């Protein structure tokens, strides 16, 4: 397995991005940029990175506290920026299930329990996208892989319980960021999301009906 494939299979990320300043030099060259000039200026952003294999606690979290906390193996690549970072621990949501519970990483809710909650298993990235995503060019971007025994990137979920499909390769990500979508494609994408939500609702209704029998 090459390095690129390993990273894609190990990583799932959701983030809100502004219109990139480097692309604003000649907005007339791309219609997608004309309507986003200055978008995202001063906006808060959230980035989540999910590693399906997890991390060794002692290699990630410092044993000391305060501004001059000790360097750990996994923080070493970021050490030059340590004064711009704050490391928190103790934020685990306690969901059990090993690697097969990775879909609850940003929601704290197993798919099997989502129907019993008002907001289902909505993940925090999608919750934030709904609340403040209008301030950036893209409310959210989900990047990951679709391979592996876990069914690919499953860390981003909408309030209706629909998995947000990831952008799976550099070419697709480039197209999303730098190539304007025809209106027909945008409409089709919205329709596809509605279809997925309708199918899930039907399945949940059938499951609830059977459980009452």
C-alpha positions as CSV (number, residue, x, y, z in Angstrom):
1,X,0.0,0.0,0.0
2,X,1.5,3.3,-1.0
3,X,1.7,6.3,1.4
4,X,-1.1,8.3,-0.3
5,X,-3.6,5.4,-0.1
6,X,-2.7,4.7,3.5
7,X,-3.3,8.3,4.5
8,X,-6.7,8.4,2.6
9,X,-7.8,5.2,4.3
10,X,-6.7,6.4,7.7
11,X,-8.1,9.9,7.5
12,X,-11.5,11.4,7.6
13,X,-11.8,15.2,7.9
14,X,-14.6,17.8,7.8
15,X,-13.9,21.5,7.7
16,X,-15.3,24.8,6.6
17,X,-13.2,26.8,4.2
18,X,-13.3,30.3,3.0
19,X,-12.7,31.5,-0.6
20,X,-8.9,31.1,-0.8
21,X,-7.1,34.4,-1.2
22,X,-4.7,33.0,-3.7
23,X,-7.6,32.4,-6.1
24,X,-8.9,36.0,-5.9
25,X,-6.2,37.5,-8.1
26,X,-8.2,37.0,-11.3
27,X,-11.8,36.1,-10.3
28,X,-13.0,36.6,-13.8
29,X,-11.2,33.4,-14.8
30,X,-13.6,31.3,-12.8
31,X,-17.3,32.1,-12.3
32,X,-17.3,30.1,-9.1
33,X,-15.0,32.7,-7.5
34,X,-16.9,35.8,-8.7
35,X,-19.6,35.3,-6.1
36,X,-17.3,34.4,-3.2
37,X,-14.8,37.2,-3.2
38,X,-13.9,37.9,0.4
39,X,-16.1,35.0,1.6
40,X,-15.1,33.7,5.0
41,X,-13.1,36.7,6.1
42,X,-13.0,36.6,9.9
43,X,-15.1,33.5,10.1
44,X,-14.4,30.8,12.7
45,X,-13.4,27.4,11.4
46,X,-13.6,23.9,12.7
47,X,-11.4,21.0,11.6
48,X,-11.9,17.4,12.7
49,X,-9.5,14.6,11.9
50,X,-10.4,11.0,12.5
51,X,-7.8,8.3,12.6
52,X,-9.5,4.9,12.4
53,X,-6.7,3.2,14.2
54,X,-6.7,5.7,17.1
55,X,-3.7,7.1,19.0
56,X,-1.6,5.9,21.9
57,X,-2.5,8.1,24.8
58,X,1.0,8.5,26.2
59,X,2.3,9.4,22.7
60,X,-0.2,12.1,22.2
61,X,-1.1,13.8,25.5
62,X,1.6,15.7,27.5
63,X,2.1,14.5,31.1
64,X,2.6,18.2,32.2
65,X,0.2,21.1,32.0
66,X,0.6,24.8,31.4
67,X,2.1,26.9,28.6
68,X,5.4,25.0,28.6
69,X,4.0,21.5,28.5
70,X,6.3,18.7,27.5
71,X,6.8,17.5,23.9
72,X,5.3,14.1,23.0
73,X,6.0,12.0,20.0
74,X,2.8,12.8,18.1
75,X,2.9,16.5,18.9
76,X,6.5,16.9,17.7
77,X,5.7,17.7,14.1
78,X,3.6,20.7,15.4
79,X,6.0,21.7,18.1
80,X,7.0,25.0,16.5
81,X,3.4,26.1,16.8
82,X,2.8,24.9,20.3
83,X,2.2,28.4,21.7
84,X,-0.8,28.6,19.3
85,X,-2.3,25.3,20.4
86,X,-4.2,24.1,23.4
87,X,-4.3,20.4,24.1
88,X,-7.4,19.0,25.8
89,X,-7.9,15.6,27.2
90,X,-10.9,13.9,28.9
91,X,-13.3,14.7,26.1
92,X,-14.1,11.1,25.3
93,X,-17.8,10.4,24.8
94,X,-17.5,6.8,26.1
95,X,-19.2,5.0,23.2
96,X,-17.9,1.4,23.0
97,X,-17.4,-0.8,19.9
98,X,-13.8,-0.5,18.8
99,X,-13.1,0.4,15.2
100,X,-16.7,-0.4,14.3
101,X,-17.9,2.5,16.4
102,X,-15.8,5.0,14.6
103,X,-19.0,6.4,13.0
104,X,-19.8,7.9,16.4
105,X,-16.5,9.8,16.6
106,X,-18.1,13.3,16.1
107,X,-21.6,12.5,17.3
108,X,-21.2,10.3,20.4
109,X,-24.2,8.3,19.1
110,X,-24.3,4.8,17.6
111,X,-26.3,4.5,14.4
112,X,-28.5,1.9,16.1
113,X,-29.5,4.4,18.8
114,X,-30.0,7.4,16.6
115,X,-33.7,7.0,16.1
116,X,-34.3,7.5,19.8
117,X,-32.7,11.0,19.8
118,X,-34.2,14.3,18.7
119,X,-31.3,15.2,16.5
120,X,-30.4,11.6,15.5
121,X,-26.7,11.1,15.2
122,X,-25.9,14.4,13.7
123,X,-22.1,15.0,13.9
124,X,-20.7,18.2,15.4
125,X,-19.2,19.3,12.0
126,X,-22.6,19.1,10.4
127,X,-24.2,20.8,13.3
128,X,-21.7,23.7,13.0
129,X,-22.2,23.8,9.3
130,X,-25.9,24.3,9.8
131,X,-25.4,27.0,12.4
132,X,-22.4,29.1,10.9
133,X,-21.6,27.5,7.6
134,X,-23.1,30.4,5.7
135,X,-20.1,32.5,6.6
136,X,-17.8,30.5,4.3
137,X,-17.8,29.5,0.7
138,X,-18.4,25.9,1.6
139,X,-20.5,25.1,4.7
140,X,-18.5,21.9,5.1
141,X,-16.1,19.6,3.2
142,X,-15.7,15.9,4.1
143,X,-12.6,14.3,2.9
144,X,-11.8,10.6,3.3
145,X,-11.8,7.2,1.6
146,X,-14.6,4.7,0.6
147,X,-12.6,1.5,1.1
148,X,-11.8,-0.8,4.0
149,X,-13.7,-3.1,6.2
150,X,-15.4,-0.2,8.0
151,X,-17.2,1.0,4.8
152,X,-15.1,4.1,4.3
153,X,-15.4,7.5,5.9
154,X,-18.4,7.5,8.2
155,X,-17.7,10.3,10.6
156,X,-20.0,13.0,9.1
157,X,-23.8,12.6,9.6
158,X,-26.8,14.9,9.0
159,X,-29.7,15.5,11.4
160,X,-31.8,13.1,9.3
161,X,-29.2,10.3,9.8
162,X,-27.7,10.4,6.3
163,X,-24.0,9.8,6.0
164,X,-22.2,12.7,4.2
165,X,-20.2,11.0,1.4
166,X,-16.6,12.0,1.4
167,X,-14.5,13.6,-1.3
168,X,-12.2,10.6,-2.1
169,X,-9.4,11.9,-4.2
170,X,-7.2,14.9,-5.1
171,X,-8.9,15.3,-8.5
172,X,-12.4,15.4,-7.0
173,X,-11.2,17.8,-4.2
174,X,-9.7,20.1,-6.8
175,X,-12.9,20.1,-8.8
176,X,-14.9,20.9,-5.7
177,X,-12.6,23.8,-4.8
178,X,-11.7,25.3,-8.1
179,X,-14.3,24.3,-10.8
180,X,-17.7,25.8,-10.8
181,X,-20.6,23.3,-10.7
182,X,-23.4,23.7,-13.3
183,X,-26.8,24.4,-11.7
184,X,-28.1,21.1,-13.0
185,X,-25.5,19.2,-11.1
186,X,-26.1,21.2,-7.9
187,X,-29.9,20.4,-8.2
188,X,-29.1,16.7,-8.8
189,X,-26.9,16.6,-5.7
190,X,-29.6,18.0,-3.5
191,X,-32.1,15.6,-4.9
192,X,-29.8,12.7,-4.2
193,X,-29.5,13.7,-0.6
194,X,-33.3,13.9,-0.2
195,X,-33.6,10.4,-1.7
196,X,-31.1,9.0,0.8
197,X,-33.0,10.7,3.7
198,X,-36.4,9.3,2.4
199,X,-35.0,5.8,2.2
200,X,-33.6,5.9,5.7
201,X,-36.9,7.2,7.1
202,X,-38.8,4.3,5.4
203,X,-36.4,1.8,6.9
204,X,-36.7,3.3,10.4
205,X,-40.5,3.2,10.1
206,X,-40.5,-0.4,9.1
207,X,-38.1,-1.2,12.0
208,X,-40.3,0.6,14.5
209,X,-43.4,-1.2,13.2
210,X,-41.8,-4.6,13.5
211,X,-40.5,-3.9,17.0
212,X,-44.0,-3.2,18.2
213,X,-45.4,-6.5,16.9
